């Protein structure tokens, strides 16, 4: 699993890490599959800073939750904060633009995508 965060038109990724497939525990069913990764110390080789990941695949839609510690990512914090997130697992790639809000302390972000209705 490869995780990339970009912001703006910068050609260089703000954060780009890759975990080996064996890092995840799979559960669920073929139509509702979940994968989880946990490392409380956030020191897994290739995934420095990643502490917790949950990926859910249902009806060809991916939802994810990422948590990290001990690794600063130089994200511009002037609102509105938009980050492009790319998750790549094997030959499958999902990219979305996240809208983020900074915490009151300014040390973390809460991000999500807008829901679209047809």
N, C-alpha and C positions, 0 to 999 in steps of 0.2 A: 504494500500500500504506500503510495506516494502522496504527500500532502504539500501543496504550494499555496502561499498567500502572496498576492501582489496588490499594489495600491497605485492608482493613477496610471500614467503612461511610462513609468519607470521600467526599463528593460530587464532589470535584475530583480529576482524574487526577494521579498522581505524575509521569507521563511520557506525553506524547502528541505524536507526530510523524508526518508524512506525506511519503512519497517518491513522486515521479511514476513512472508505469509504465515509462518508458524507462530508469529507473535499474537495472533488472534484466536479466540475461542468462538466457534460457531454454534448457534442454536436456532430453534424455530423450525419452520417447515419449508418445503420448496417454494411455496407462494408467499411466505412471510419470514424471510431469513434475517438473522441478526448476527453481528460479529462484535466482540468486545475485546478491548486491550486495557490492561491496568498495570501501572508501575508507579507506586507511591513516591519513589525517589526521582522519577522523571529522568533517569540516566541510561535508558536503553541505547545501545550503540546504533547509530543511524537515525534515531528518533529523539535526540536530546531535547529536553523540555516537555516532551509529551508525557502526560501523566494518566490520562483516561480518554478512551475513544469508544464511541458506540456508533455503529453503522447499522441501518435498517433498510432492507430492500423489500418493497411491497408494490405490486402492480407496476413494475418498471420505474418506480420512483425511489430515489435515495434520500434518506434523512440521516443527519449525522450530528453528533455532539463531540466536541473536542475540549479537553481541559489540559492545562499545562502549568508548570512552575519552573522557577530557577533559570529562565531563559528569556531575555528581553528581546522583543521584536520591535524595530523602529517604525511604528505606525504613526502617521500624522494624525493628531487628535483634534484638529480643528473641524467642528461640525459643518456640514454633514460628513460622517465618516463612512466611506464605501471601500470594501475590500473584495477583491476577486479571489475566490477559493476554488482550487482544483483538487479533486480526489481522483487518483488513478489506481485501479486494481487490475493488474494484468493488462489486457487490451481494452478494458472498459474505463471510460473517463467521464467524470461529471464536473461541470464548471458552473458556478453561480456567483452573482454579485450580491454581497451581504451588506445590509444597512446595520450600522453599529452605534451603540451608545456607550460612552465611557462611564465607569463607576464613579462614585463621588470622590474616591481617593485618586482617581486617574491612573490606577495601576492595572486595570483589567477592562475588557470590553464584553458586552453582551450583544451578539449579532444574530441576524436572521434574514430570511428572504421574504419579500412581500408575497402574499398569496394572490394568485391570479384566478379570476372566475371567467369562464368562457362566455 
